[in-house]
Amino acid sequence: MVELARHYGSGPVSLSEMAEHEELPRPYLEQLVVSLREAGLVTSTRGARGGYELSRPPAEIHMSQVITALEGPIAPMICASEDAHHAETCKRAGFCNVERLWLRVRDAIVEALDSMTLEELAGPAPGHPAHPEPAFVAVQPLAQRPTKEPVAQP
């Protein structure tokens, strides 16, 4: 998803390119995109220039949505699942003193994931072989640059 966010707005990205840039096996990515497409987070395009792209801007996709699409309900323990079916499978649900701890842990995880978007994760990464940090060139303001002719000041 981070790779798709980096390419947002420039057309589909092939699984081969994603696999190469992120050093992940292509068969693994093939499994992931099925879940991401079903969740409505990515769209696919067939053909020679086909691939995958985000269904909406990276700033609108929270990491909680990505994790839930790939892993299911967020829960450190089954009793702390937001999915009622999972929560009912624990025989101690409702009277377990530790359940409150797991609910707090779950809520903290969800809050952290909700606070982070793909846009925040998609920036350049120092040392990344395919997406290194861009080289910035320091440029003096025009009024401070040496010139042959005087620069008109506003």
Number of C-alpha atoms within 10 A of each C-alpha: 22 18 21 21 22 17 16 19 12 9 15 19 20 18 20 15 13 21 17 13 14 14 11 13 13 15 11 11 14 13 11 15 20 15 18 21 17 11 14 13 20 18 17 17 14 10 7 7 10 14 18 20 25 25 16 15 15 22 14 12 20 18 19 20 20 19 15 15 20 16 12 13 18 18 21 15 15 20 25 25 19 15 14 11 11 15 18 15 11 14 10 13 15 12 9 12 10 11 17 14 12 18 18 13 16 20 17 12 16 18 12 13 16 14 12 16 21 21 17 13 17 19 16 13 13 10 9 11 12 14 16 12 13 10 6 6 6 6 8 9 7 9 11 9 10 10 9 6 6 8 12 6 5 3
